[in-house]
């Protein structure tokens, strides 16, 4: 398990060339990716070499249109987007989406002096809602991309920090505008085993002026929020430590109060006349003076009504005296 953890940590610090991985290692990489581990992958050397040699097939992608297709793993489909001066001035957006949630890369190539194309930019697809997507925005102001692998290892070790590190992956894009002419983009299949399904589209920002302003505004807000979160994290950590301190004291104080009240109840219980039985009971406690187990003898005439039998004896003696006189 330790070896797997170290392998995952290493994968966050390096890019993996899937073309050099065996089937078993590719399966492990696919499993980790499925579990949410961000694994960086490189672009196949064959694709880059063919682009530099200018031997790739470039399909036209006119502004305002979209093209759908399927690209094999570690392969690329190339597209040429031609823009005029007005479109270049307004700004260009190229986006790729996949309703099948395929993994892919959106690539941008610059013309090489030898007639080929050299890789200049790349964007990895990210899951956004029910689709995966990637986009490049050439809008004449600084735009940003989100790199999910930034601080991924720190987040894995401390999940609580995930919220505070969530905006740390916001990185500035290197190119903010394009000149008029034909520009080369490509969709690279980045799935581990199967082909990637995609739709690529090229748009002129002139038709999306309101959307462009909203993007500029929202990214400014995100940058401010990132700085605020950095400060808030310090405050939160201090408050959390204080909370843990008072929570521990709460538990201790509760136990202390419960114990004191328990002792108080025990002391109260000792104030009682009730005593455990011990031989003959004391008369002062209202119990009988007879020895336990002794029963009351019945009266001589068989009654037990409690009347004094001395009266009966006296009457009996008087009758005997009267009888004697008559006899004399």
Steps between C-alpha positions, in 0.01 A plus 500: 500500500789731578648433156170594333477821701854595403425422136194726511702780659769462235237514225394843625852634456569358152334444166430146384550387141213255448661363184785360711277341765410133496141381526517439874651840580251669271217326688636628831530852360142482371378380840671782687362751251151358548540548874573867445881499513624762250754321282698709253559341161740601225422538132621218283841569347368375165231770495748776584749374244241484222385853584857634487552330164175647370375157395169519684161544334340832591123533466343847467293628793329822389405759762146441625497127422556176691636156409436173685714190485678214672876490550702193597704499821839669463394639162391850391264668256630833364286800406579830331315813618537795263418848635507849349614825658158588640455157658850512643426842651178379659649180638469128430377208712563132421325244719474120505233305689419132542156380608657153541733656763806389304847612606675713241740790451441817301827600331611822330793496256701789363652496152859381506771656283553161337142485379362284778311573818646531850291445811433830680205439734307206638189468715393177669131422507318554828168364611246784500154380590400206282772556237875535477629817338805711421526844348743766383398866522692759300317815618773767533499486880656260744296183525563207730483124488433264788769239566344232720836338575630806686513425873327167432748314724455749785123467469526120505701512821273761661144482358395791720729727301324413172270801527783745562715355220217480249593826326876449516485311170399818317792567265541784243491396135816580305326634188221758517454592132541369146598682182310463176581189299459125537557348842541129570313322780475130579292263710718232657348171625598460865284205600688202641346232278219622273452776245396850609174650376504878458349812345727795417374848414659836416326829586558872455458697820321781315176304526563444871597845630284474811634152571857624455447780753344254744803272465737791563302605806458152648868418468587826680263396776658155519849651531383724784330205665820297476688770693217522754507124551872507570441749781185325621680166524736649762205634698314172463794292623534718810127486569497124443782451749316718752179308436678171563638642823161613634337177379749297700438721803123461453537122516718523813271751673193289423663192650603702806148639559342157451737351758435778755123462468532124532697541824241752625216253438694230680549726804130593504411131504683446830248726684244222584366300803495185300767259617586151394332230727725401794349274773240669725372829368518813710170601666547856393450408142142388565553130442364223728691407817448134440777281382471445130315174430302505833118487463236626744334227714121476477284601804389230743142501368627468147429867411757738398301822519744655739264529804646461846421149628544602866130607515385153406714348772350737764143417398577132520629531855187692613270224381696247687460696825119525457470132445682425824250705705201313366659176573560600860 
